[in-house]
Amino acid sequence: MTDAASPSPSSAPQGTSAAQLPAPDGSSDPHEWLEDVTGEKALAWVREHNAAAESELDAVRDPRGSDAADAAPLAQTLQREILEILDATDRIPGVVLRGEHLYNFWTDGEHERGLWRRTTLESYRTDAPDWEILLDVDALNEAEGEDWVWHGASLLRPVGLEDGEPYRHALIDLSHGGSDADVTREFDLETLSFVPEAEGGFFRPEAKGSLSWVDVDTVWASTDFGEGTMTSSGYARQARLWTRGTPLDEALLVHEVAENDMAVFAAHDSTPGWERDWVIEAHAFYDNSVHVVDREQEPPTLTTLDVPHDLEANAHRDLGIFSPRSDWEIDGTTYLSGSLVVGDFDSFQRGEPELHVLFEPTESTSLEGMTITRTAVVLSILEDVVHRLEVHTRDEDGAWVSRDLYPELQGSIGVAAVDSDVDDRIWVTVTGFIEPTTLHLGDLSEVAGGGEPGELEIIKSTPARFDTTGLEVSQHFATSDDGTRIPYFEISSTDAVESERPSPTLLYGYGGFEISLTPSYLGAIGKAWLERGGTYVLANIRGGGEYGPRWHQAALKENRHRAYEDFASVGRDLVERGVTDRDHLAVRGGSNGGLLTGNMVTQYPELFGAVIIQVPLLDMKRYNHLLAGYSWMAEYGDPDTEDWEYIRTFSPYHLLREDTEQPYPPTFLLTSTRDDRVHPGHARKFTAAMESLGADVRSWENTEGGHGGAATNEQAARMNALLYTFLWSTIGS
C-alpha cells in the first residue's frame, strides 16, 4: 500500500504513467488509505481535488454570452438558475394530514435548513396559506451551534382524537450534515419546544435507528444500545419497548436479530379498533420475517406470519395485504410473482386463508404502487412504464369490485391517502417530463356503494420552470444483447430531431433494487440541459422494477451484466437512430447507478463521450465491508466467497486497465463526506486509480449532504451546476 499522491490527469497520457491499480483479483489496494473518511491526509486529498475540479469548471464560459470575453462563467449562471428553481416559493408544499392540520417541511432561500410548519386544509387551498411555524431548523442550529438536517417527524395519535383532542406529542429526527445516522428528540406541539430529557422527554442518541410511538409513555426503540447491538450492516439488531422515565439501556428487549441480518424494525399501528404491533426481521433486501406482537403478554410474545420470506405482508383494519415476489402456492392455489393478494387478516393468522387477487401482472404490466383508504384500495399500474389507476372496493356482500379510476389523467400519477383511518379522500399528483406538477384532491367515499368517485379538485399547481417550446417526449425500445426489449424515454426538441447535427445527449439510468424510473417534471434538468439544446434520455433497464419482480431478478448477482448490457444497448440505439453520436453522448447515474456508469467507463468506453458517476459503489471487492454495504449482498453477491468470480466482472475499480485500445472517456465523480450509506472511498479510490493512468478524470466531494450529495438547496445547486458545466464542456462543445 502506498501513501504517495496520484499523478494528475495531465502528468502523463493514458497508458504511459506508473499506474497504481488494485490487483484484478482484489489481493492488493494501493488507494485503501482514502477510505479514512475524515483522516487529515484523505481530506487534504479531497480539498486538493475539489479545488482542481472547481478551477477547471469555473473557467468554462457561458456560450450564451455576447462574446467570449464578457461571457459569465457557465457554472455561475447555472447555479443561479438552478437555485432559483429549488428555492421557488411557488412550489407545491407536500403535506400530511394529522387531525385538523396539514403538516409540511419547507426550505427556500431564506430558510436553508428549513421550517416545520402546519396549516388547515381550508387555508392550504388558498394561494397564500397561513402557516404556523413549529420549528425553525436554521434558528435551532444557530442556538445550539449544530449542523442539523431535518430527517422527519412522527406524531402520536391522541386517544381522544374523535372528541377533538389535538395532536401534541411528536418525535423529530435530526441528522448531522445529512448523514443516515440521526438523533430522535421529543417535541411538544403545544409549547413548540423540545421536551428535555431531565423532564422525561424521549431522546435517542445518534445512530442508524428509530423511535416510534406506541402511546404517550411508550415507544418502540431500535438503535445502538451498546457493544454487539448493531448488525454487520450498521443497523439496529434489537427491538425494545421503552417506557418514559426509564433509561434507554433499560428498555425491555422484545426481539433481537442475528448480527449478519440487515436490521430489525418495530412499529405500532394505531388505527382505532385495529391496533397492532409489528416486528420485522430484515435478513436482506426482500428477505424478511414478519411478526405480530402481543404486548399484553409478559414478556410480549411474537407470532410469525406464515408467508415466504420474499413476500411483503401488511394489514389495514381487517384486511391482510400480500405481495409475493416469487410464485406463492397456498391451499392449492398459486399466486404469481408481482401480484397483489388480499384477505381477512385474522382468518389468515388462524390458518384459514380466504384470499382474493386484486392484481396479476402480464408481460407488459406491473404493480407500481398501492394506496389504502378507509374502504378502498387504489392500485397504480405500469403498462410499458405508463401509469394508470384502478380502485377496488367491497360491496355489501363482501365481494370485490374493481374499476378504472380517473382514466382521463395522463402522465406519471402518484396517489396517497389523506388519512386512511378517517376517510376515503386521496391526494393525486400528476406530472410529466415537461408538464409541471399538479396536486388534486379526490374522494372515493361513494365508490364502495357503487357510486362514482368524486370529481377531482385541483388544489395546487406549479408554473413551468423552463421553456418547453419545440420539446417532444417519445418512448422507444432498444434490443439488449439477449434480445430483451428495453424501454426508454427521449425528451428532445423538434429542431434537434430534424437537424443533421448530433444532439448533446444525456442518458440516465439506475437498474437496481426493483426501483422504477418513471416520468417526472425535469425542473433543473430542463433549465440546465433541455432549454440549452440538449436531449435527455431515461432508460428502464433490468434490475429496476418497471416490469415487477421479474425485471429486478433478471439482473441479480451473476446476472448483473444484463443491466449493463441493457444500458449500453440504449446508448447504441440512440446512435443508430441518429439522435446523437459517441462524442456527444454522456451517461449519468448515482449510488447503484454510479456502479452502472462506472461500468460504462470500464466496459464500454467506446460508446460514450463523457461519464458522470455520483455517490457510487465502485470497489466491489470491499463494498460489503464499507458502511451499509453488507446489506446489499442479496443484490450483488458476497465477494468474500466464490461469488467474487462473477462480481469481479462488474467491479469497475478492478476493471481499470493500462492497455486499453479505447481511452477512457472524460469522467466526473461526485460524492459526499457525510455519505454514511455508500462510502466516499469508492469515488476517491476510483479517481486516484484513473489519475494514475493519466485518464481525463476529476472529482468533487461535498463535505455535507449524506447519500443525497447535498444538505441544502445551495449545495445541490452548486453540485448540479458543476455537473452540467462538465457536460457542456465535453459533449456539448
Number of C-alpha atoms within 10 A of each C-alpha: 11 11 12 9 11 21 19 19 20 12 15 16 15 23 17 13 17 13 19 21 24 23 14 17 11 17 8 12 20 17 24 17 17 22 17 14 20 13 12 10 14 18 17 12 16 21 16 13 20 18 13 16 19 15 11 14 22 18 14 19 21 21 15 11 13 10 11 12 8 10 15 19 17 25 26 20 16 24 23 15 18 25 21 18 20 19 19 15 13 13 16 15 15 11 18 17 16 17 17 14 20 20 21 19 22 19 19 20 16 9 16 19 23 20 21 19 19 23 19 17 15 11 14 19 12 11 10 9 14 14 16 14 14 20 18 17 22 19 14 14 14 11 9 10 9 14 19 23 25 21 18 14 18 15 17 17 22 18 15 10 13 10 8 11 12 18 20 16 20 23 26 20 23 23 22 21 23 27 26 21 25 23 23 24 20 24 25 16 16 11 10 12 12 18 18 13 15 8 9 15 17 27 21 22 16 18 21 19 25 25 29 22 23 21 16 15 13 17 23 26 27 30 29 23 20 8 6 12 19 28 22 23 23 25 25 28 30 27 27 24 24 24 21 17 14 11 13 19 12 12 19 17 16 18 20 18 20 17 18 15 22 26 31 26 24 25 21 17 15 18 14 12 8 12 12 19 17 20 24 19 25 21 20 20 15 16 18 22 21 24 18 17 21 15 14 8 9 7 11 14 15 18 13 15 15 12 17 18 20 18 21 18 19 15 17 20 18 13 16 20 19 20 21 22 24 18 14 18 13 11 9 7 9 10 23 20 19 25 23 22 19 21 18 19 21 14 15 17 15 8 11 12 17 12 19 15 14 18 21 15 18 13 10 12 20 26 23 23 14 17 16 21 22 17 21 22 19 24 23 22 23 24 18 17 24 17 22 22 21 18 23 21 20 17 13 10 6 8 9 14 14 16 13 12 18 17 11 6 15 13 20 22 23 20 22 19 25 23 18 19 17 15 16 22 21 23 22 22 20 21 21 18 22 23 20 18 23 18 22 18 20 20 20 25 19 13 22 21 12 13 10 13 17 15 12 15 13 15 17 19 17 14 11 15 21 21 13 16 9 11 18 14 15 10 15 14 16 22 17 21 12 9 9 14 16 19 20 24 20 21 20 25 21 12 12 19 17 9 12 11 12 19 25 29 31 26 23 22 25 29 30 26 21 21 18 23 19 21 20 17 19 20 20 23 18 24 19 24 24 25 19 16 19 23 25 24 22 21 26 30 34 34 30 25 26 30 28 26 22 20 22 25 21 17 24 21 18 18 16 25 19 21 26 27 20 27 29 25 22 27 25 21 18 21 17 11 9 15 23 24 23 20 20 24 28 29 30 22 22 25 21 21 23 27 29 31 32 33 24 29 27 22 19 17 20 16 23 24 24 28 30 27 30 30 30 27 28 31 25 25 20 18 24 21 16 20 18 19 19 22 25 17 17 16 20 23 21 20 20 11 8 10 15 20 11 17 20 19 17 26 24 23 30 23 20 23 19 19 11 12 10 12 19 27 23 21 25 23 24 25 32 28 23 28 26 21 20 24 27 28 27 28 31 27 23 26 25 28 26 27 27 26 30 26 26 20 24 24 25 26 26 22 21 23 25 27 25 19 25 25 27 22 21 20 19 19 25 20 20 22 26 23 23 22 27 26 28 20 15 20 23 22 10
